[in-house]
């Protein structure tokens, strides 16, 4: 399941990159958020062996992976999408993906 989650993260990021290059910031935002939740799911799955619904996932991240939780909290609910916001989200997603990759190499 870890491999599938990693692949899902990559697919979401690739989609986001495509839409960001087309300056379709709303769709790029949604794809980066999907990637962010998939990264969170990866960390929780590695810790617990469980896949959780989004609400439970966020609560678990708050206690076990506060760095991921803070990024979700920061960007959730944004209704105005511009290049600056989506680019900042992109940087945070990439940073967390690197963190995810380093976790994967430990196992």
GUKOLTI-749292 format. One record per residue (C-alpha): x, y, z. Coordinates in Angstrom, 1 decimal. Layout:
<atoms>
<atom c1="X" c2="Y" c3="Z"/>
...
</atoms>
This chain:
<atoms>
<atom c1="0.0" c2="0.0" c3="0.0"/>
<atom c1="2.9" c2="2.3" c3="0.6"/>
<atom c1="4.0" c2="2.1" c3="-3.0"/>
<atom c1="0.4" c2="2.9" c3="-4.2"/>
<atom c1="0.3" c2="6.0" c3="-1.9"/>
<atom c1="3.7" c2="7.2" c3="-3.2"/>
<atom c1="2.4" c2="6.7" c3="-6.8"/>
<atom c1="-0.8" c2="8.6" c3="-6.0"/>
<atom c1="1.2" c2="11.5" c3="-4.6"/>
<atom c1="3.3" c2="11.6" c3="-7.7"/>
<atom c1="0.2" c2="11.5" c3="-10.0"/>
<atom c1="-1.4" c2="14.4" c3="-8.0"/>
<atom c1="1.7" c2="16.5" c3="-8.2"/>
<atom c1="2.2" c2="15.8" c3="-11.9"/>
<atom c1="-1.4" c2="16.9" c3="-12.5"/>
<atom c1="-0.9" c2="20.0" c3="-10.4"/>
<atom c1="2.2" c2="20.9" c3="-12.3"/>
<atom c1="0.3" c2="20.6" c3="-15.6"/>
<atom c1="-2.5" c2="22.9" c3="-14.4"/>
<atom c1="0.0" c2="25.3" c3="-12.8"/>
<atom c1="1.8" c2="25.7" c3="-16.1"/>
<atom c1="-1.6" c2="26.4" c3="-17.7"/>
<atom c1="-2.2" c2="29.0" c3="-15.0"/>
<atom c1="-5.3" c2="27.2" c3="-13.9"/>
<atom c1="-4.7" c2="27.9" c3="-10.3"/>
<atom c1="-7.9" c2="26.5" c3="-8.9"/>
<atom c1="-7.3" c2="23.0" c3="-10.3"/>
<atom c1="-3.6" c2="23.1" c3="-9.5"/>
<atom c1="-4.6" c2="24.0" c3="-5.9"/>
<atom c1="-7.0" c2="21.0" c3="-5.7"/>
<atom c1="-4.4" c2="18.6" c3="-7.0"/>
<atom c1="-1.7" c2="19.8" c3="-4.6"/>
<atom c1="-4.2" c2="19.5" c3="-1.7"/>
<atom c1="-5.0" c2="15.9" c3="-2.9"/>
<atom c1="-1.2" c2="15.2" c3="-2.9"/>
<atom c1="-1.0" c2="16.7" c3="0.6"/>
<atom c1="-3.7" c2="14.5" c3="2.0"/>
<atom c1="-2.1" c2="11.5" c3="0.2"/>
<atom c1="1.2" c2="12.3" c3="1.9"/>
<atom c1="-0.6" c2="12.5" c3="5.2"/>
<atom c1="-2.2" c2="9.1" c3="4.5"/>
<atom c1="1.2" c2="7.7" c3="3.8"/>
<atom c1="2.6" c2="8.8" c3="7.1"/>
<atom c1="-0.4" c2="7.5" c3="9.0"/>
<atom c1="-0.3" c2="4.2" c3="7.1"/>
<atom c1="3.4" c2="3.7" c3="7.9"/>
<atom c1="2.7" c2="4.4" c3="11.6"/>
<atom c1="-0.5" c2="2.4" c3="12.1"/>
<atom c1="-1.1" c2="0.2" c3="9.0"/>
<atom c1="-4.5" c2="1.9" c3="8.6"/>
<atom c1="-6.1" c2="4.1" c3="5.9"/>
<atom c1="-8.4" c2="6.6" c3="7.5"/>
<atom c1="-11.2" c2="8.9" c3="6.3"/>
<atom c1="-10.1" c2="12.5" c3="5.9"/>
<atom c1="-11.5" c2="13.8" c3="9.2"/>
<atom c1="-9.8" c2="11.0" c3="11.2"/>
<atom c1="-6.7" c2="11.4" c3="9.1"/>
<atom c1="-6.4" c2="15.1" c3="10.0"/>
<atom c1="-6.8" c2="14.3" c3="13.7"/>
<atom c1="-4.2" c2="11.6" c3="13.6"/>
<atom c1="-1.8" c2="14.0" c3="11.8"/>
<atom c1="-2.3" c2="16.6" c3="14.4"/>
<atom c1="-1.0" c2="14.3" c3="17.1"/>
<atom c1="1.6" c2="12.2" c3="15.2"/>
<atom c1="2.7" c2="14.4" c3="12.3"/>
<atom c1="2.1" c2="18.0" c3="13.3"/>
<atom c1="4.2" c2="19.4" c3="10.5"/>
<atom c1="1.9" c2="17.8" c3="7.9"/>
<atom c1="-1.2" c2="18.9" c3="9.9"/>
<atom c1="0.0" c2="22.5" c3="10.0"/>
<atom c1="0.4" c2="22.7" c3="6.2"/>
<atom c1="-3.1" c2="21.2" c3="5.7"/>
<atom c1="-4.5" c2="23.7" c3="8.2"/>
<atom c1="-2.7" c2="26.6" c3="6.5"/>
<atom c1="-4.1" c2="25.9" c3="3.0"/>
<atom c1="-7.5" c2="24.3" c3="3.7"/>
<atom c1="-10.5" c2="26.4" c3="2.9"/>
<atom c1="-8.7" c2="28.8" c3="0.6"/>
<atom c1="-11.2" c2="30.3" c3="-1.8"/>
<atom c1="-9.1" c2="32.7" c3="-3.8"/>
<atom c1="-6.4" c2="31.0" c3="-5.9"/>
<atom c1="-3.5" c2="32.9" c3="-7.3"/>
<atom c1="0.0" c2="32.0" c3="-8.5"/>
<atom c1="1.7" c2="33.1" c3="-5.3"/>
<atom c1="-0.6" c2="31.0" c3="-3.1"/>
<atom c1="-0.4" c2="27.9" c3="-5.3"/>
<atom c1="3.4" c2="28.2" c3="-5.6"/>
<atom c1="3.8" c2="28.4" c3="-1.8"/>
<atom c1="1.6" c2="25.3" c3="-1.5"/>
<atom c1="3.7" c2="23.6" c3="-4.1"/>
<atom c1="6.9" c2="24.3" c3="-2.1"/>
<atom c1="5.3" c2="22.9" c3="1.0"/>
<atom c1="4.1" c2="19.8" c3="-0.8"/>
<atom c1="7.5" c2="19.2" c3="-2.3"/>
<atom c1="9.2" c2="19.6" c3="1.1"/>
<atom c1="6.8" c2="17.1" c3="2.7"/>
<atom c1="7.2" c2="14.7" c3="-0.3"/>
<atom c1="11.0" c2="14.8" c3="0.4"/>
<atom c1="10.3" c2="14.0" c3="4.0"/>
<atom c1="8.1" c2="11.1" c3="2.9"/>
<atom c1="10.8" c2="9.8" c3="0.6"/>
<atom c1="13.3" c2="9.9" c3="3.4"/>
<atom c1="10.9" c2="8.0" c3="5.7"/>
<atom c1="10.4" c2="5.4" c3="2.9"/>
<atom c1="14.2" c2="4.8" c3="2.6"/>
<atom c1="14.4" c2="4.0" c3="6.4"/>
<atom c1="12.0" c2="1.1" c3="6.1"/>
</atoms>
